[in-house]
Amino acid sequence: MLRRASLRVTRPRMAVLSAVHQHPHADTESIIGQVRADLGGVSQQAVYDVLRALTTAGLLRRIEPTGPVARYEARIADNHHHIVCRSCGAVEDIDCAVDTMPCLTPSNAAGFTIDEAEVVYRGVCPSCAAAN
């Protein structure tokens, strides 16, 4: 994947990709923790730099479904949406609601050519609902 994106294959890049593939929707701090567990002493800045490079190269997608906390996912080949639990913050993928990409057609696009739509559904996950 890295070579196809014209990126050098490095241990930090491999570790970040692995962490995001294993833990979809992980936040930056969780990714840093996983990379450090795998590689040992990797700086926080190095992980931030790798996340930026992988996102720019189109290998990861940066999302913010829960507000200002960035999360990363490897599901990049489609225009899916997310559902967030209001209680525990769990995030799950939701396939495109209707129609084809970008899934939604605004009543007025203000002259923009739209190529992506992002929708965040909010509710309570089954585990939290069962606990109440």
C-alpha positions as CSV (number, residue, x, y, z in Angstrom):
1,M,0.0,0.0,0.0
2,L,2.8,2.4,0.9
3,R,4.7,1.8,-2.2
4,R,1.7,2.2,-4.4
5,A,1.1,5.6,-2.8
6,S,4.8,6.5,-3.5
7,L,5.7,6.4,0.2
8,R,8.7,4.8,1.7
9,V,8.0,1.8,3.8
10,T,9.1,2.5,7.3
11,R,8.4,0.8,10.6
12,P,6.4,3.8,12.0
13,R,4.2,3.9,8.9
14,M,3.6,0.2,9.0
15,A,2.8,0.4,12.7
16,V,0.3,3.2,12.2
17,L,-1.4,1.5,9.3
18,S,-1.6,-1.7,11.4
19,A,-3.1,0.2,14.4
20,V,-5.8,1.9,12.3
21,H,-6.7,-1.4,10.5
22,Q,-6.9,-3.2,13.8
23,H,-8.8,-0.4,15.6
24,P,-11.1,1.5,13.2
25,H,-12.2,4.9,14.4
26,A,-9.3,5.1,16.9
27,D,-8.3,8.5,18.1
28,T,-4.8,9.8,17.9
29,E,-3.8,9.0,21.5
30,S,-5.0,5.4,21.1
31,I,-3.0,5.1,17.9
32,I,0.1,6.5,19.6
33,G,-0.3,4.0,22.4
34,Q,-0.6,1.1,20.0
35,V,2.4,2.2,17.9
36,R,4.5,2.6,21.1
37,A,3.4,-0.9,22.3
38,D,4.5,-2.3,18.9
39,L,7.7,-0.3,18.4
40,G,8.8,1.1,21.7
41,G,10.1,4.7,21.7
42,V,8.3,6.6,19.0
43,S,7.6,10.2,19.5
44,Q,4.1,11.7,19.5
45,Q,5.2,14.0,16.7
46,A,6.4,11.1,14.5
47,V,2.9,9.5,14.8
48,Y,1.2,12.8,14.0
49,D,3.5,13.2,10.9
50,V,2.8,9.6,9.8
51,L,-1.0,10.1,10.2
52,R,-0.8,13.3,8.1
53,A,1.3,11.6,5.4
54,L,-1.0,8.6,5.2
55,T,-4.1,10.8,5.1
56,T,-2.7,13.0,2.4
57,A,-1.7,9.9,0.4
58,G,-5.3,8.6,0.6
59,L,-4.4,5.5,2.7
60,L,-6.3,6.7,5.8
61,R,-9.4,8.9,6.3
62,R,-9.5,11.5,9.1
63,I,-12.9,11.9,10.6
64,E,-14.4,13.9,13.5
65,P,-17.7,12.3,14.3
66,T,-17.6,13.1,18.0
67,G,-16.5,16.7,17.8
68,P,-13.0,18.1,17.9
69,V,-11.2,14.7,18.5
70,A,-9.8,13.4,15.3
71,R,-10.2,9.7,14.6
72,Y,-8.8,7.7,11.7
73,E,-10.1,4.8,9.6
74,A,-8.8,2.7,6.8
75,R,-12.2,2.4,5.0
76,I,-11.5,4.9,2.3
77,A,-12.9,3.4,-0.9
78,D,-16.5,4.6,-0.3
79,N,-18.5,7.5,1.0
80,H,-19.9,5.9,4.2
81,H,-21.3,7.6,7.2
82,H,-21.0,7.1,11.0
83,I,-23.2,6.5,14.0
84,V,-22.1,7.7,17.4
85,C,-23.4,6.5,20.8
86,R,-24.3,9.5,22.9
87,S,-23.5,7.6,26.1
88,C,-20.2,5.8,25.6
89,G,-18.9,7.4,22.4
90,A,-18.7,4.2,20.3
91,V,-18.5,4.9,16.6
92,E,-19.7,2.5,13.9
93,D,-19.8,2.7,10.1
94,I,-23.1,3.1,8.3
95,D,-23.3,2.5,4.6
96,C,-24.6,5.2,2.3
97,A,-28.2,6.0,3.2
98,V,-29.7,6.2,-0.3
99,D,-28.7,6.8,-3.9
100,T,-25.1,6.9,-5.1
101,M,-22.2,9.0,-3.9
102,P,-22.3,11.6,-2.5
103,C,-25.4,10.0,-0.9
104,L,-27.2,13.2,-0.3
105,T,-28.3,15.9,-2.7
106,P,-28.7,19.4,-1.1
107,S,-31.6,21.6,-2.1
108,N,-29.1,24.3,-3.0
109,A,-25.4,23.5,-3.6
110,A,-24.4,27.3,-3.9
111,G,-22.5,26.6,-7.1
112,F,-20.3,23.9,-5.5
113,T,-19.5,20.7,-7.3
114,I,-20.2,18.2,-4.5
115,D,-18.1,15.0,-4.4
116,E,-18.6,13.9,-0.8
117,A,-21.2,14.1,1.9
118,E,-20.6,13.3,5.6
119,V,-23.5,12.4,7.9
120,V,-23.2,11.6,11.6
121,Y,-26.1,9.8,13.2
122,R,-26.3,9.9,17.0
123,G,-28.1,7.6,19.3
124,V,-27.6,5.0,22.0
125,C,-25.7,1.8,21.2
126,P,-27.2,-1.6,22.2
127,S,-24.9,-2.1,25.2
128,C,-25.7,1.3,26.7
129,A,-29.4,0.9,26.0
130,A,-29.4,-2.5,27.8
131,A,-27.6,-1.0,30.8
132,N,-30.4,1.6,31.2
